[in-house]
Every structure is written in C-alpha cells, then in structure tokens.
Amino acid sequence: MGSGKGEDVDKMRTACEKTRAAFPDMQVASGEMQFDAAVAPRVAKNKCPDDPVAGHANTFIFPDINAGNIGYKIAQRLGNFDAYGPILLGLNAPINDLSRGCNGQEAYSMAIITASLC
C-alpha cells in the first residue's frame, strides 16, 4: 500500500490482516500507512485513495515499543494531554509505571488508577 519496505512494514501489514480476519465488520486500514495519510483527508486522497480509513483513522498501531513511545510523547506534548500508563493487568497485585517526565497530576491520577485495581 505505502512506499515503505522492510520488516516493520511487513509487521504492520500482518497486523492489519490479522485484525481484519478477527473483526470482519470493523473498518481496518489496507496496510501500513504514513501518519499524514491516516489523519489528513487531503493527503489520503493522494496517497491511499481506496483505503477505508485513510484520512480519518482513530487508532494507530506502531511496529515496536520505541515507535509507540515516540508517538505517544508527541501526542502528549503537542496536544497538551496527560498520559497514563503503562497500566499492567493480570498480575497478582496492581502495579503500574510512570514516565520520568510525568507531572504531578499524572502521578496522582496514576495512583488513583492503581488503587482502583485493588
């Protein structure tokens, strides 16, 4: 679909295929997509005109933890959002983690989230 090639691109294509197979009624991207094509309708018309979610995607899958971390920190800082997580589930006791860059409100809120898991 896109112009990229390589292991990360293949990983994204496989993730899209598996998601479509598991959730056939859900609109899922045809494959890997650059962020501008995913969120900007004008760009999507040029880069991936036949994709069902191009231009209005609302969920993003990153190829690895490093890319995901970059993406969430860009959204957090440029959007002036609070960030919570990771929130770990399924353990014997609630445990969560904070970014070293978190602010006081984020630390307080994460403590409330963790306590609510008790």
C-alpha positions in Angstrom: 0.0 0.0 0.0 2.6 2.5 1.1 6.0 3.3 -0.3 7.9 1.6 2.6 9.6 -1.7 2.6 11.1 -3.9 5.2 10.4 -5.8 8.4 8.5 -3.1 10.2 6.3 -2.5 7.2 5.6 -6.3 6.9 4.7 -6.3 10.6 2.1 -3.6 10.1 0.6 -5.3 7.1 0.4 -8.6 9.0 -1.3 -6.7 11.9 -3.9 -5.2 9.6 -4.6 -8.6 8.0 -5.0 -10.3 11.4 -7.2 -7.5 12.7 -9.5 -7.7 9.6 -9.7 -11.5 10.0 -10.6 -11.3 13.7 -13.0 -8.4 13.3 -14.6 -8.6 9.8 -17.2 -5.9 10.5 -14.5 -3.3 11.6 -13.0 -0.8 9.2 -9.3 -1.6 9.1 -6.6 0.0 7.0 -5.5 -1.9 3.9 -1.9 -2.0 5.2 0.8 0.3 6.7 0.1 3.9 6.3 2.0 7.1 6.9 0.6 9.3 9.7 -0.3 12.2 7.4 -2.3 9.9 5.2 -4.0 8.3 8.2 -5.3 11.6 9.6 -5.5 14.2 6.8 -8.2 13.6 4.2 -6.4 15.7 1.5 -3.2 13.7 1.9 -5.2 10.4 2.0 -6.8 11.2 -1.4 -3.3 11.2 -3.0 -1.5 8.5 -1.0 -4.2 5.9 -0.5 -7.5 6.8 -2.2 -9.1 3.4 -1.9 -8.3 2.8 1.8 -11.4 2.6 4.0 -9.9 4.5 7.0 -7.4 6.8 5.3 -7.9 10.4 6.3 -9.9 9.7 9.4 -8.1 6.9 11.3 -8.6 7.0 15.1 -6.4 4.0 16.2 -2.7 3.7 15.5 -0.5 0.6 15.7 3.2 1.0 16.0 5.8 -1.5 14.8 7.6 -1.6 18.2 7.8 -0.1 21.6 10.2 2.6 20.5 8.0 3.9 17.8 5.0 3.7 20.1 6.8 5.7 22.8 7.7 8.4 20.3 4.1 8.6 19.0 2.5 8.9 22.4 5.0 11.5 23.6 4.4 13.6 20.5 0.7 13.5 21.1 1.1 14.2 24.8 3.4 17.2 24.5 2.0 18.8 21.3 -1.6 18.1 22.3 -1.0 19.2 26.0 -2.6 15.9 27.2 -2.0 14.0 30.4 -0.6 10.5 29.8 -1.3 7.4 31.8 0.4 4.1 31.6 1.5 1.6 31.0 -1.3 0.1 33.0 -0.5 -3.6 33.7 -3.3 -6.0 34.1 -3.5 -9.7 35.1 -0.8 -9.7 37.8 -1.3 -10.9 41.4 -1.3 -7.2 42.6 -1.8 -3.9 40.9 1.4 -2.4 39.6 1.9 0.4 37.1 4.7 2.6 35.8 5.3 6.3 35.4 7.4 8.1 32.9 10.3 10.0 34.3 8.8 13.0 32.5 5.4 12.8 34.1 3.9 15.8 36.0 2.3 15.8 39.5 -1.2 15.4 38.1 -0.3 12.4 36.1 1.4 10.8 39.1 -1.6 11.4 41.3 -4.0 10.1 38.6 -1.9 7.0 38.1 -2.1 6.3 41.9 -5.9 6.6 41.7 -6.0 4.2 38.7 -3.7 1.7 40.5 -5.8 1.9 43.7 -9.0 1.3 41.7 -7.5 -2.0 40.5 -7.3 -3.4 44.1 
